[in-house]
Amino acid sequence: MRVFKFGGASVKDAQGVKNVVNVLNETGHENTFLVVSAMGKMTNAMEEVVKAYFTDKTVLSDHLSEVENYHEAILQELFPNPNHHVFYRVRLLFEEVKGFLTWNKSPNYSFVYDQVVGYGELLSTTIVSAYLKEVGIENHWLDIRELIKTDDNYRDGTVNWTRTELLIKGAVEPNKLYITQGFLGSDANNFTTTLGREGSDYTAAIVAYCLKANSVTIWKDVPGVLNADPRYFKETALLNNISYREAIELAFYGASVIHPKTLQPLQRKEIPLQVKSFLHPKNKGTTVGKGIGIEPKIPCFIVKKNQVLMKLSSLDFSFIVEDSISGLFKLLHDNQMKVDLIQNSAISFSVCIDNKFNRLEDLKKKLSGKFKVVCQEHVALYTIRHFDDKSIETLKSEKQILLEQRGIETIQFVVKE
């Protein structure tokens, strides 16, 4: 069994869905398990639905209509017959969303988020499955929520591996093509949970682990894993081979091609991961596997935008040592701050954090009683893995450096944007 994952960019429109057919025709489609994300930017659009539900119900129907119209346009292009059964199935899914938003009484934002946002994947897989059948590719649509079981930590569910493996093995037969949703699972009460943003890669890894798959292929709009994000760097190069360990390091520092959770289950069963272009399916792309190292061994640039650089100084000039640092990390954890870099001296502590849950002001209030707090928002964190003198000088010549930290293989800079 092979596992293929198609992201939102690969199915963003009717042509993208047709290209999935091209990929399957090029690669074959027996013994294949497809994991498909929401179409295009529909996860973002569904997030706006949830936001409107909690903050301004007067625009709720407008946001829902936007999502409906997007999918309707794709349906009309793929299925000229307006009486095709897929139109009815899609309408039912939208009725489910509207029904939930009508009867829901829970004030828990994360719970509502998971029940609503996941419909992006249910819609995309319903459409892709129907189109594959329309062109003669028989497939079996599965509801991944019935197979991946998690706890009730909504928006970041933890997988119950024993239960999940049993369910997935029981649902899949050899020599068939399956299609299911990325990103989703369900808790013990069968409420939908999600695995975190970009969790579709993780879904593919979960399925591969449970089926002892031969490989996982992530189909993207880039030729594979590049040594830098082409949105921010002019010159990029393809990495042909990467070891699991190296890929985990790159993911840890923020490389966006591979989800951080994805690699761990694959490594445990030594399942190779390929990252390939859905536009050029015959090209080799990048292979992540056991003991491959990194080839070619060149500097890899990773950038995280919209970070916060926080500097704390003790008010009484006392040392910042173990007990105060442990308290600091507890506060950072309690306020859902992702720590990307730390640096400390005797009486100061600097930390680069991701304020994605907008808890910075609350954190500053809690810290101000014990520390002088200086924050610089809208900074960027640049990481160079396998750096050399040229890569460092190139970055320094173009950026205003606020903080630098160097290790044996990795150097990081916090820079002013």
N, C-alpha and C positions, 0 to 999 in steps of 0.2 A: 504494500500500500504506500502510495505517495500522498503527501499533503501539499496542496497549493493554496496560497493565500493571495487574494486580490484585494488591494486597498481601494479606498474611495476614488482616487485619481484614475484608476483603471476601469471603473464603471460609472464615470461621472455623467455620461450621456449615452444615447443609443449607439453611437459608433463604438464607444468603449465596451458595451455589452457584446456587440458583434465581434470585437477584437478578442474577447474571451473565447469565443468559438474558434477564431483563428489559432489561438494559442493551443487549445485542446486538440485541434486537428493536426497541428505541428508536432505535439508531444505525445498524442494518444490520450485516451481518457478512461481506460479500464483501470481498476484498482487505484482509483484516485478520489481523494476527499478534498472538496473545495470549501474554503473558508472565505466568506465575502463580507466586506465592510459596507457601511452605509454609502450611498452614492454621493460622490462629490463632497460638498460641504454640508451635507444634511445632518450630521451630528451637531454642527454649530447651529443650524437652523432649528433643530429640535430643542437645543439648549435655550434658544430664544423663546420657544413655546413655554418651557418651564418657568423661565424668568418672568414672562408676561402673566402666567398663572398666579404667581405670588405677588407681583408688584403692580400690574396694570391690566386687569381683565378686559378692559375696553379694546385692547389691541390683540387679544388672544386669538380671535377668529382670523385676523389678518395674517398672523404668523402661521397658523394652521393652513390657511388657504395658499400661502406661499409654498409650503411643503407639498400640498396636494397638487398644485399646478405644475410644479417641477416634475413630479413623477408622472403626471398625466401626459405631459409633453413627450416624455420618453416612451411611455406606453403607446401613444398614437403613432410614433415613428416605427416602433418595433412590430406592432400588431395592427395592420390596416383594418382588420375586421373589428368593428366596435363591439361586437357581441362575443368576442373571445372571453373565455372564462376568467382570464387573469384580471380583467377590469373589475369583475365582481369580487374577487379575492382581495384586491387592493382596497376597494371600497370598504369591505368588512374590517380590514386592519385600521383604517381611519375611523370607522365607527367605534372600534374598541378604544382608541385613544380618546375620542371625545366622550365616550361613556365613562371612562376612568376619571377624566377631569371633571365630570359632572357629579359623580357620586363620591369621589374621594373626600375623606374628612381628615386625613393625616396632615399635620403642619410640618412634618419632617421633610425638609427640602431634598435631602439626599435620597430618601425613599421615593418621593414623587419623581425625581430626576430619573432614577433607574426604571420606573414603570413606564415613563414616556419616551426617553431618549432612545431606548433600545428598539423602538419601532423603525428607526432608520435602517437597521440591519434586516429586520423582518420584511420590510418592503423591498429592499434591494434583492434579497435572495429569492423572494417570491417571483419577482420580475425576471431575474436571470434564469431561474429554473424553468419557468414557462417558455422563455425564448429558446433555451437549449432543446427542449422538447419540440418546439415549433420547427427547428431546423434538423430534427432527426437524431438528436443526442439524448438518449434516454438517461434519466437521472432520478435520484431519490432525495426529496427535500426533507431535511430533519430540523426539528426545533431544538437548538442547542441547549435551551433552558431545561429541557427534560434530561439532558445528559451531563452537563457540568453543574455539580452541586457545590455550593459555597456556604459560608456563614452569612449572617445578616449585616455585615459591614458594608452598607450600601455605598456605591461609587468606587469601592476598592475591595471587592469580595476576596476572601481567602478560600482557595480550592480545597474541598474534601477529596483528596486523591483516591482513597480506597473506594469510595462510593462512585466517584466519577469514572474510574477505570472500569469498574464492573458494568456500569450503564453503557459506556461507549462500546466496549467489546460486544455487549449483547445486541447492539443496534446495527452493527456493521457486518456485512457479508463480503466475501472476496469477489473479485471480477466485476464490481459494479462502480458506478460513479455516484458520489454523494455530494450534496451541497448544503451548507449550513451557515449560520451567522457567526461573525466574530464578536468579541467584546462582552458577550452575555453569559449569564448562568442563572441559577435560582437558589433560593434558600430552602430551609426545611419546610416552610409553609408555602412553597411554590411561588413566592413573589420574585419578580425579576431582580437580579443583581447585575452589576457591571464590574469588570475587572480592571478598571482604570483606563484613562485615555490612551489611545493607541494599543488597546488590549487585544485587537484582532490578531496581531502577531503571536501574542501569548496563547490565544485560543488554538492557533495552528500547532504550537508546541505542545499544548496539553493533549490534543488529539493524537499527535504523532507519538508522544510518550505512551499513551494508553494503548495504541495499536502496534507499538514497536515498528513504526514506519521506517521505510528505507531512507527517506529524505523529506525535508521540508523546503519548498521553494516559495519565496516571497517575490511576487511580481510587482515591479515598480516602474515609474516613469524615468528612472535613471539606469545606466548600464550595469550597476552593481553598487558595492560599497566604495565610495570615493574617499580620497584622503582629505577632502574639505567640501563644505557645502557650497555649491556653485552660485547660490544666491549672495554669498558674502565674499567669495574668493574668485579671482579671475582665472587662475590656472589650477586645474584639478587633474588627478590621475586615478585610474581604476586600481583598486587593490584586488589582486587575483585570488590570493589565499590568505586566510586569517585563522589563527588558532582560537579555540573557545575562550581561552584566558585573555588573549588580546582583544577579542570582540567584547568580552565582559568589561574590560578596562575602558574601551572606547564608549560603550553604552553608559558606564558609570559616569564618565565625564560629560556625557550629554550628546553623543553622536545620535542623530535622529533616525538613521536608517533601520536600526535594530532596537526593539523594545527591551529594556533591561531585564525584565522577567523571562523573556523568551528563551534565553540561552541556557538557563539552569536545567530545566527538564531535558533538553536535547543533549546536554553534556553528560547527564547521568546515564543515558542509554547510548551515547556516542552516535547520535543521529546527525548526519551532516545537514547543514543549512545552506541553501543557495539563495542568493539575491540576484535576480535577473530582470532584464528589460522586457516588459510586455509588448513593446514595439518590435523587438528583435529577439524572439524567443529562442533562436538557434545559437545566439552568442553565449559564451561561457559564463559571463557574469563573475560573481564572487562566491567562493566556497568557504564556509566556516566549518572547521572540523578539528579532529584531534591532532595535536602535535605538528600543525602545519606552520606555525610561526606567523610571520607576516611577509608577504611578497607582492611587490617590491618593498624593501624596508626603506621607507621615505617618511619625512615628517607628516604627521596627520594633525590637521587643524580642526578644533571644535570650538564653537562659539555659542554662548548662552546670552541672549539679550534680556533687557528689562530686569536686571538684577538690582539688589540693594547692598551697598557696602556699609556695614555698621561698625563703628569703632566705639568700644566701651573703655572708659578709664575709671579707676577706683577714685572715689571722692576724697578718701583720707590717705592716699598714697600707699595703702596696704597692698601686699602682693596678691595677684590673681592666680590662685593655685587650685589644687584638686577640688576642694569643697565648693569653692565659688564657681569653678568651671562646670562641675556636675549640675549645680543649680541652674546655670545658664542654659545648658543643653536640655534640661527638663522644661524650661520656659519656651525654648525654641520648638521643642516637640509638642508641647501643649497648645502652642499657637500655630501649629501646622506649617512651620517654616522649614523648607528644604535647604539644608546646609550644603553649599558647594565648595567652600574653601574656608579654612580658619588659619589664623596666625596670631600668636600671642607673645608678649614680653612680660617683664616682671609686673608692671602695673597697667597694662593695656591688653585688650583682646579685640581683634578684628575678625569679622565674619562676613562672608559674601553669601547672601540668602536669596531665595526665590519666594516672593510674596504673592504667590498665585491665589491664595485665599483671602487676600486683603485684610490681614490681621496685624499689619505693621504698627498702626497707631496704638492698638491695645498692648502690644508687646513693649513699645517704648514707654508707655505709662507704668508698666510693671517694673521696668528696669531703672527708671529715672530716680527711684528712691535710693538705690545703692551705687549707681554709676553715672558718670557724665556720658551722655549718649549723643553721638554725632552720626547722622545718617546721610548718605549720598545715594539718592535714587537714580534710576535710569542709567545704570552703568552696565557694562558688558563684561563677561568673563570669557577670556580666550585661553584655551588649553592647547599646547603643542606636545603631542606624543612623539617620541623619537626625534626630538629637536636637534638642530645643528645651528651653527653660528649664523648662517645665512637666514634661516627661518626666523630666528630671534630678531636679527637686525631689521628684517623686512617689516615685522610687526611693530617694533619700537619706532621705526622711522615714520610710521603712519598714524600712531595712536599716542594719546596722552596716558601714560602709565600711572595708576594710583597705588597699586600694590603688586608685588612680584613674589612668586614662590617657586623654588626650583628643587627638583628631585633628580635622581639618576637618569630616568628616561622621560620624565614629564616636567614641563614648566608651565606655570599659569600666570596670567596677567589679568588684573582687574583694570579696565580702561574706561575713560570717560567717553560717553557716546556723543 
